[in-house]
Amino acid sequence: LEFVMAGGSTYTFFSSPTGAFVAKVPPGTYTVKVTKSGYIERQKVLIVASAMSGVEIALSTVLSGDEWRLQLNWGKDPVDLDSHTYFGCDFVQHVSSRDGKSATSDRAGGLKATLDRDAALGFGPESTTIRNANKCTKVGCCLIQFKVHHFSGSGTLGGSGATVTVYRGSSVFATYSVPPCVGEEKWWTVLTIDSTAGMNKLYEGAKRRAPYITDLYKGHNSWATSFDFAQWSLVSWPSGRLGVASGLRLMDATALHRLDMVYSYEVRGGSLPAPATNCKDVEWSEDLANEQWAMCPSGSYLVGLYRSGSKYDSAHDGLEQIAKARCCFPEQAPGSTAAWGTCYDQPVPGTGEMKCQPSGGQETAIAGVHTLLKAGKPAPVVASAGGGVKHITSSGGVYLEAKYVALGVRTDSQKGKYGTSSNPPAGWATRASGSGVGMLADVEGFANDPAKKYRLEFFLPGSP
């Protein structure tokens, strides 16, 4: 240890193997330099006024290129400040004295955080080591946040004099002091480290990743009935965050109402939640009818489609009935411009599932649609020709019969009323469940139609 007096003498001392030392120097202000082989040099300003005890100077071992060390020191009060490290996918891993002193995220390239030393009686130091940084390649999993919590004791976090010293390699990389404006707040977010491979960069304060999509948050919505009529079919997520379409399932190549499923990704990052607040409805009908690309505005993605017509309009139930698309922009940082990354064309089978494929190792979403119209006209609707109509009058009534329909009209005291109470002559159709002939057909069909292929709805004889 070297005690260097400002403009004066230098005094050198050596500690015991345990790190304890005794130093006798004249009163004054000193810069204390502490060195040890394999450790990062540490300097601390110390004012010596009289006999002192309990002076503590923490050293950090030399670190490798993918390691960081975060050291927390503070004053006498509050007695207990705690170090908290959050990392992994959506910060799911949490290291502190009360939440587990070590954790690893395999998805973040084996990123590991360890609370090496905890202190609960004032001053500190507390030490946290980050290992395997600069190896993360999974989007949404690479950020590390370090926070300080006022756990107990009088005084305030803003007045604690807390400092966080950041070590990297063989030197002090940065030092942060708690802002007095933190005041009585319980939390201070000190820094964020981006451990993405090739980055490994430090930022002061809280940072979040820009909006992104990942296979960790993928889902689907049924459009099985919403495409039956003229209305919107939309992507939705229970969280309320924006979801973007990443695939479609079409069960018929030409019938629009058979577009029955949309696949999607939930947009993560940015503000949480990040709802669909910046969306545009874009006319697509002309582009699709002309077999041209129908595109979302640059930087936006498909979240819904609006169809015209209905599934009952047999002449107009094709993909050209897609009239509009709803395209939404993910949240943008102030001053930034929305833009796509690399785009590619995804072939679509005539029927079945179409899902966007990863590009450059990252998930992708739909930004446009192109259709090929099938030539030809819908077949005209032609009435089926039935057998000849026959009729007969008997004591039980007047009977009319064709291939699929039989009618009975009374000739008794209720003359003219549909539905007879007696059977027609032999060889004529009767109800399957009994005698007589109803208004149109019995609910169980005709006796000469055991498969009940031609059963018709009807109202009961004599009902309003």
PLY file of the C-alpha trace (Angstrom):
ply
format ascii 1.0
element vertex 464
property float x
property float y
property float z
element edge 463
property int vertex1
property int vertex2
end_header
0.00 0.00 0.00
1.25 3.52 -0.81
-0.02 6.52 1.15
0.73 9.53 -1.05
0.27 12.92 0.65
-0.74 15.74 -1.67
2.49 17.59 -2.52
4.35 15.64 0.14
5.81 12.32 1.14
4.96 8.76 0.14
4.67 6.02 2.76
4.74 2.32 1.79
3.24 -0.56 3.78
2.50 -4.25 3.24
-0.57 -6.18 4.35
-0.68 -9.60 5.98
-1.70 -12.66 3.90
-5.30 -12.02 5.00
-5.23 -8.44 3.69
-5.09 -6.72 7.11
-2.64 -3.82 7.48
-1.45 -1.25 9.99
-0.15 2.11 8.74
1.34 5.00 10.76
1.32 8.31 8.88
1.07 11.99 9.88
-2.38 13.61 9.78
-3.38 14.82 6.31
-5.13 13.92 3.09
-3.74 10.93 1.24
-4.32 9.04 -1.97
-4.02 5.39 -1.03
-2.82 3.11 -3.85
-3.26 -0.61 -3.29
-1.61 -3.13 -5.60
-1.35 -6.92 -5.64
-0.24 -9.32 -8.35
-3.28 -10.63 -10.27
-5.51 -7.82 -8.93
-6.61 -4.47 -10.37
-4.92 -1.48 -8.78
-7.28 0.47 -6.51
-7.00 4.08 -5.34
-8.93 5.74 -2.56
-8.77 9.20 -1.00
-8.40 9.00 2.79
-8.33 11.82 5.32
-6.23 10.98 8.40
-7.01 13.22 11.36
-6.18 10.95 14.30
-6.02 7.27 15.18
-8.37 5.37 12.86
-9.63 1.80 12.56
-11.78 -0.16 10.16
-10.51 1.31 6.90
-11.48 -1.10 4.13
-10.31 -1.06 0.52
-11.69 -3.77 -1.75
-9.65 -5.19 -4.61
-10.85 -6.95 -7.75
-9.01 -9.71 -9.57
-7.98 -9.10 -13.17
-10.86 -10.06 -15.45
-11.03 -11.77 -18.83
-12.49 -10.02 -21.87
-15.98 -11.47 -21.36
-16.21 -10.60 -17.63
-17.41 -7.56 -15.68
-17.28 -6.83 -11.96
-19.62 -4.36 -10.22
-18.67 -3.15 -6.75
-21.09 -1.25 -4.52
-19.87 0.98 -1.68
-21.77 3.50 0.45
-21.64 5.37 3.74
-22.72 4.50 7.26
-26.44 4.95 6.58
-28.59 3.28 5.48
-27.08 0.17 7.01
-28.25 -2.18 4.24
-28.17 -1.46 0.54
-28.50 -4.49 -1.73
-27.11 -5.28 -5.18
-29.61 -6.70 -7.70
-28.67 -8.06 -11.15
-31.35 -8.83 -13.76
-30.49 -10.59 -17.03
-31.52 -13.28 -19.50
-34.60 -13.36 -21.74
-36.89 -10.52 -20.59
-34.71 -10.20 -17.45
-36.11 -13.44 -16.05
-32.89 -14.25 -14.15
-32.41 -12.34 -10.88
-29.38 -12.41 -8.57
-29.32 -10.81 -5.10
-28.76 -11.80 -1.48
-32.43 -12.74 -1.19
-33.21 -14.14 -4.64
-30.27 -16.49 -5.13
-26.63 -15.46 -5.27
-25.88 -17.04 -8.64
-27.79 -17.76 -11.85
-27.06 -18.69 -15.46
-29.00 -18.10 -18.69
-28.32 -20.75 -21.32
-30.37 -18.84 -23.89
-28.08 -15.86 -23.38
-24.99 -17.85 -24.34
-24.27 -19.14 -20.82
-24.36 -15.63 -19.31
-23.77 -15.95 -15.55
-24.05 -13.50 -12.63
-22.74 -14.16 -9.13
-23.04 -12.07 -5.97
-19.52 -12.64 -4.60
-19.88 -10.60 -1.44
-22.87 -9.23 0.50
-22.75 -6.52 3.18
-25.51 -5.55 5.59
-23.84 -3.27 8.16
-23.18 -0.15 6.15
-20.28 0.92 3.92
-20.11 -2.25 1.79
-18.50 -3.37 -0.36
-20.83 -5.70 -2.24
-19.35 -7.36 -5.30
-21.09 -8.93 -8.33
-19.27 -10.69 -11.19
-20.69 -11.14 -14.70
-19.20 -13.98 -16.76
-19.63 -15.16 -20.37
-20.70 -11.76 -21.63
-20.17 -11.05 -25.33
-21.54 -14.50 -26.27
-25.28 -13.85 -26.47
-26.94 -14.21 -29.89
-30.61 -14.62 -28.89
-32.58 -11.43 -29.50
-34.27 -10.21 -26.31
-31.97 -12.16 -24.00
-28.72 -10.18 -24.01
-29.27 -7.18 -21.70
-28.08 -7.01 -18.07
-29.40 -4.44 -15.60
-27.78 -3.64 -12.26
-29.86 -1.95 -9.56
-29.33 -0.86 -5.95
-32.12 -1.29 -3.40
-32.50 0.48 -0.06
-33.46 -2.57 1.97
-33.31 -1.29 5.55
-31.93 1.36 7.87
-32.44 5.07 8.44
-31.36 7.65 5.92
-32.13 7.77 2.22
-30.75 6.14 -0.88
-30.16 9.56 -2.43
-28.11 10.60 0.61
-26.24 7.32 1.07
-23.16 8.35 -0.90
-23.46 5.07 -2.81
-21.00 4.46 -5.64
-20.74 1.59 -8.10
-17.28 0.89 -9.52
-17.22 -1.08 -12.76
-14.14 -3.23 -13.47
-13.21 -4.71 -16.80
-9.96 -6.36 -17.82
-7.19 -4.96 -15.60
-8.61 -1.52 -14.83
-11.53 0.49 -13.54
-13.88 0.94 -16.50
-16.42 3.38 -15.00
-17.69 4.77 -11.71
-21.26 5.87 -10.98
-22.47 7.86 -7.95
-26.07 7.88 -6.79
-27.75 11.16 -7.82
-29.06 13.15 -4.83
-32.37 13.50 -6.70
-33.03 9.81 -6.04
-33.96 11.03 -2.55
-36.25 8.63 -0.68
-36.76 6.30 -3.63
-36.09 2.66 -2.83
-34.45 1.78 -6.16
-31.61 3.18 -8.26
-31.06 1.64 -11.70
-27.33 2.10 -12.10
-26.40 0.65 -15.48
-27.22 -1.65 -18.38
-24.77 -3.94 -20.19
-25.50 -5.24 -23.69
-23.82 -8.66 -23.80
-24.68 -9.30 -27.46
-21.80 -11.03 -29.24
-19.64 -8.32 -30.78
-21.13 -5.58 -28.56
-20.45 -6.12 -24.83
-21.21 -2.45 -24.21
-21.96 -0.50 -21.02
-24.69 2.16 -20.68
-25.56 4.35 -17.71
-29.09 3.92 -16.35
-31.94 1.77 -17.62
-31.96 0.73 -21.26
-34.34 -1.56 -23.13
-33.91 -3.27 -26.45
-35.75 -1.83 -29.43
-38.93 -3.76 -30.40
-38.25 -7.28 -31.68
-39.92 -10.62 -32.37
-38.73 -14.01 -31.17
-39.88 -17.62 -31.32
-40.29 -17.45 -27.54
-43.51 -15.47 -28.12
-45.41 -16.98 -31.04
-49.06 -17.91 -31.31
-52.11 -18.04 -33.56
-55.68 -16.76 -33.91
-58.59 -18.59 -35.50
-60.16 -16.81 -38.48
-62.46 -19.78 -39.18
-65.67 -17.72 -38.97
-64.52 -14.11 -39.21
-63.86 -14.49 -42.96
-67.43 -15.66 -43.60
-68.73 -12.10 -43.87
-67.54 -8.57 -44.66
-65.56 -7.60 -41.55
-62.05 -7.34 -40.05
-60.02 -10.39 -39.08
-57.21 -9.34 -36.72
-54.19 -10.63 -34.83
-54.62 -10.30 -31.07
-52.57 -11.15 -27.96
-53.96 -11.50 -24.40
-51.17 -9.24 -23.11
-52.48 -6.30 -25.13
-49.11 -5.93 -26.87
-48.83 -5.56 -30.60
-48.80 -8.82 -32.57
-47.70 -9.10 -36.20
-48.78 -11.78 -38.69
-46.15 -14.35 -39.60
-48.19 -16.94 -41.46
-51.59 -17.98 -42.82
-53.50 -21.23 -43.23
-55.68 -21.47 -46.34
-57.82 -24.61 -46.67
-58.99 -23.82 -50.21
-56.98 -22.15 -52.98
-59.86 -20.00 -54.23
-62.41 -19.70 -51.39
-61.56 -16.75 -49.17
-63.74 -17.92 -46.29
-61.45 -20.95 -45.97
-58.59 -18.71 -44.80
-59.10 -19.97 -41.28
-55.91 -19.29 -39.28
-53.28 -16.57 -38.78
-49.93 -17.18 -37.07
-48.18 -14.31 -35.31
-45.39 -13.06 -33.06
-45.90 -10.83 -30.05
-43.74 -7.71 -30.34
-41.44 -7.44 -27.32
-38.98 -4.76 -26.18
-39.57 -1.03 -26.18
-42.17 0.12 -23.67
-44.15 -2.58 -21.90
-46.82 -3.11 -22.94
-46.40 -1.89 -26.50
-49.95 -1.75 -27.93
-50.85 -1.20 -31.59
-51.15 2.59 -31.43
-49.66 3.52 -34.80
-51.59 1.65 -37.48
-52.87 2.38 -40.98
-55.66 0.77 -43.00
-54.38 0.31 -46.55
-56.47 -0.36 -49.68
-55.32 -3.64 -51.21
-58.22 -4.65 -53.48
-56.91 -3.06 -56.69
-53.36 -4.41 -56.30
-54.58 -7.93 -55.56
-57.11 -7.86 -58.44
-54.31 -6.80 -60.81
-51.98 -9.53 -59.51
-49.56 -6.98 -58.05
-47.85 -6.86 -54.68
-50.11 -5.34 -52.03
-47.72 -3.87 -49.45
-47.80 -2.34 -45.98
-46.14 1.07 -45.62
-42.37 0.79 -45.15
-41.46 -0.29 -41.62
-44.95 -1.61 -40.76
-46.29 -5.16 -40.62
-49.57 -6.93 -41.30
-51.94 -7.33 -38.33
-55.30 -7.84 -40.05
-57.36 -8.15 -43.24
-60.82 -6.84 -44.22
-62.88 -8.80 -46.72
-65.86 -7.72 -48.81
-68.71 -10.03 -49.83
-69.40 -13.24 -47.93
-68.98 -16.97 -48.24
-72.53 -17.18 -49.54
-71.69 -15.02 -52.54
-70.57 -17.90 -54.74
-69.52 -15.59 -57.56
-67.28 -13.49 -55.32
-65.53 -15.48 -52.60
-61.98 -15.38 -53.91
-58.84 -13.74 -52.55
-59.62 -10.67 -54.64
-62.29 -9.96 -52.00
-59.53 -8.87 -49.60
-60.29 -5.16 -49.64
-58.01 -3.67 -46.97
-55.07 -4.51 -44.77
-54.30 -3.13 -41.34
-50.57 -2.47 -40.99
-48.96 -1.40 -37.70
-45.59 0.14 -36.84
-43.67 -1.15 -33.81
-42.76 1.51 -31.26
-40.00 3.80 -32.53
-37.29 5.61 -30.60
-37.58 9.42 -30.77
-36.03 10.74 -33.96
-35.77 7.32 -35.61
-37.29 6.29 -38.95
-39.30 3.09 -39.41
-37.71 0.70 -41.88
-37.64 -2.99 -42.73
-34.57 -5.14 -42.61
-33.87 -7.62 -45.41
-37.05 -8.74 -47.22
-37.62 -11.96 -49.14
-40.50 -13.63 -51.03
-42.06 -16.65 -49.32
-43.75 -19.13 -51.71
-47.30 -20.08 -50.71
-48.75 -23.55 -51.40
-52.19 -23.75 -52.96
-53.60 -24.93 -49.63
-52.28 -25.53 -46.14
-49.93 -23.53 -43.95
-47.60 -20.74 -45.02
-45.20 -19.47 -42.33
-42.48 -16.85 -42.66
-39.04 -18.40 -42.26
-36.10 -16.95 -40.26
-33.72 -14.77 -42.25
-30.17 -14.23 -41.04
-31.03 -16.11 -37.86
-33.91 -13.76 -36.97
-37.67 -14.30 -37.15
-39.63 -12.49 -39.88
-43.21 -11.24 -40.36
-45.57 -10.45 -43.25
-45.25 -7.03 -44.91
-47.12 -7.73 -48.16
-49.21 -10.23 -50.14
-49.29 -11.22 -53.82
-52.08 -13.31 -55.38
-52.54 -15.15 -58.67
-56.13 -15.09 -59.88
-57.63 -18.27 -61.24
-59.14 -17.77 -64.70
-62.73 -18.80 -65.41
-66.25 -18.07 -64.25
-68.15 -19.69 -61.43
-70.48 -22.43 -62.59
-74.07 -21.17 -62.86
-76.57 -22.44 -60.34
-78.96 -24.82 -62.12
-82.10 -26.18 -60.54
-82.14 -29.95 -60.29
-84.79 -31.63 -62.34
-87.03 -33.85 -60.31
-89.47 -36.54 -61.35
-92.86 -35.75 -62.78
-95.51 -34.28 -60.50
-98.58 -36.41 -59.83
-101.76 -35.81 -57.92
-104.81 -37.70 -56.75
-108.01 -36.91 -54.85
-109.40 -39.41 -52.38
-111.72 -39.43 -49.41
-108.75 -38.52 -47.24
-107.73 -35.39 -49.18
-105.93 -34.07 -52.18
-102.37 -35.35 -52.59
-99.51 -33.83 -54.63
-96.17 -35.57 -54.99
-92.90 -34.97 -56.81
-89.48 -36.58 -56.31
-88.58 -34.78 -53.06
-91.81 -33.14 -51.85
-95.25 -34.44 -51.00
-98.18 -32.26 -49.95
-101.50 -33.19 -48.49
-104.59 -30.91 -48.43
-107.63 -31.83 -46.38
-111.08 -32.26 -47.93
-112.92 -32.89 -44.67
-114.47 -30.29 -42.34
-111.10 -28.48 -42.38
-111.10 -28.31 -46.17
-108.03 -26.55 -47.61
-105.81 -27.07 -44.58
-102.35 -28.52 -45.26
-101.58 -31.80 -43.59
-103.87 -34.84 -43.78
-104.74 -37.28 -41.08
-105.13 -40.31 -43.31
-102.77 -42.02 -45.69
-102.83 -41.52 -49.44
-103.48 -44.49 -51.70
-100.98 -47.32 -51.87
-97.71 -46.44 -53.66
-97.76 -42.79 -52.59
-95.29 -41.23 -50.09
-96.24 -41.11 -46.44
-94.58 -39.80 -43.34
-91.78 -42.01 -42.09
-93.14 -41.88 -38.56
-96.83 -42.34 -39.20
-99.79 -41.74 -41.42
-100.70 -38.74 -43.53
-98.71 -36.14 -45.40
-97.40 -32.93 -43.81
-96.89 -29.36 -45.00
-93.63 -30.09 -46.83
-92.04 -33.13 -45.33
-91.85 -34.87 -42.03
-88.84 -33.97 -39.92
-87.74 -37.60 -40.21
-87.97 -37.63 -44.01
-90.01 -39.79 -46.36
-90.57 -43.51 -46.14
-88.98 -43.94 -49.56
-85.87 -42.01 -48.44
-84.38 -44.19 -45.66
-81.05 -42.33 -45.83
-82.96 -39.11 -45.07
-80.91 -37.34 -47.68
-83.73 -35.00 -48.65
-85.17 -34.14 -45.27
-86.68 -30.63 -45.23
-87.53 -28.18 -42.49
-91.26 -27.48 -42.09
-93.85 -26.06 -39.72
-96.42 -28.35 -38.16
-99.86 -28.57 -39.78
-102.25 -26.15 -38.18
-99.51 -23.99 -36.62
-99.45 -20.21 -37.37
0 1
1 2
2 3
3 4
4 5
5 6
6 7
7 8
8 9
9 10
10 11
11 12
12 13
13 14
14 15
15 16
16 17
17 18
18 19
19 20
20 21
21 22
22 23
23 24
24 25
25 26
26 27
27 28
28 29
29 30
30 31
31 32
32 33
33 34
34 35
35 36
36 37
37 38
38 39
39 40
40 41
41 42
42 43
43 44
44 45
45 46
46 47
47 48
48 49
49 50
50 51
51 52
52 53
53 54
54 55
55 56
56 57
57 58
58 59
59 60
60 61
61 62
62 63
63 64
64 65
65 66
66 67
67 68
68 69
69 70
70 71
71 72
72 73
73 74
74 75
75 76
76 77
77 78
78 79
79 80
80 81
81 82
82 83
83 84
84 85
85 86
86 87
87 88
88 89
89 90
90 91
91 92
92 93
93 94
94 95
95 96
96 97
97 98
98 99
99 100
100 101
101 102
102 103
103 104
104 105
105 106
106 107
107 108
108 109
109 110
110 111
111 112
112 113
113 114
114 115
115 116
116 117
117 118
118 119
119 120
120 121
121 122
122 123
123 124
124 125
125 126
126 127
127 128
128 129
129 130
130 131
131 132
132 133
133 134
134 135
135 136
136 137
137 138
138 139
139 140
140 141
141 142
142 143
143 144
144 145
145 146
146 147
147 148
148 149
149 150
150 151
151 152
152 153
153 154
154 155
155 156
156 157
157 158
158 159
159 160
160 161
161 162
162 163
163 164
164 165
165 166
166 167
167 168
168 169
169 170
170 171
171 172
172 173
173 174
174 175
175 176
176 177
177 178
178 179
179 180
180 181
181 182
182 183
183 184
184 185
185 186
186 187
187 188
188 189
189 190
190 191
191 192
192 193
193 194
194 195
195 196
196 197
197 198
198 199
199 200
200 201
201 202
202 203
203 204
204 205
205 206
206 207
207 208
208 209
209 210
210 211
211 212
212 213
213 214
214 215
215 216
216 217
217 218
218 219
219 220
220 221
221 222
222 223
223 224
224 225
225 226
226 227
227 228
228 229
229 230
230 231
231 232
232 233
233 234
234 235
235 236
236 237
237 238
238 239
239 240
240 241
241 242
242 243
243 244
244 245
245 246
246 247
247 248
248 249
249 250
250 251
251 252
252 253
253 254
254 255
255 256
256 257
257 258
258 259
259 260
260 261
261 262
262 263
263 264
264 265
265 266
266 267
267 268
268 269
269 270
270 271
271 272
272 273
273 274
274 275
275 276
276 277
277 278
278 279
279 280
280 281
281 282
282 283
283 284
284 285
285 286
286 287
287 288
288 289
289 290
290 291
291 292
292 293
293 294
294 295
295 296
296 297
297 298
298 299
299 300
300 301
301 302
302 303
303 304
304 305
305 306
306 307
307 308
308 309
309 310
310 311
311 312
312 313
313 314
314 315
315 316
316 317
317 318
318 319
319 320
320 321
321 322
322 323
323 324
324 325
325 326
326 327
327 328
328 329
329 330
330 331
331 332
332 333
333 334
334 335
335 336
336 337
337 338
338 339
339 340
340 341
341 342
342 343
343 344
344 345
345 346
346 347
347 348
348 349
349 350
350 351
351 352
352 353
353 354
354 355
355 356
356 357
357 358
358 359
359 360
360 361
361 362
362 363
363 364
364 365
365 366
366 367
367 368
368 369
369 370
370 371
371 372
372 373
373 374
374 375
375 376
376 377
377 378
378 379
379 380
380 381
381 382
382 383
383 384
384 385
385 386
386 387
387 388
388 389
389 390
390 391
391 392
392 393
393 394
394 395
395 396
396 397
397 398
398 399
399 400
400 401
401 402
402 403
403 404
404 405
405 406
406 407
407 408
408 409
409 410
410 411
411 412
412 413
413 414
414 415
415 416
416 417
417 418
418 419
419 420
420 421
421 422
422 423
423 424
424 425
425 426
426 427
427 428
428 429
429 430
430 431
431 432
432 433
433 434
434 435
435 436
436 437
437 438
438 439
439 440
440 441
441 442
442 443
443 444
444 445
445 446
446 447
447 448
448 449
449 450
450 451
451 452
452 453
453 454
454 455
455 456
456 457
457 458
458 459
459 460
460 461
461 462
462 463
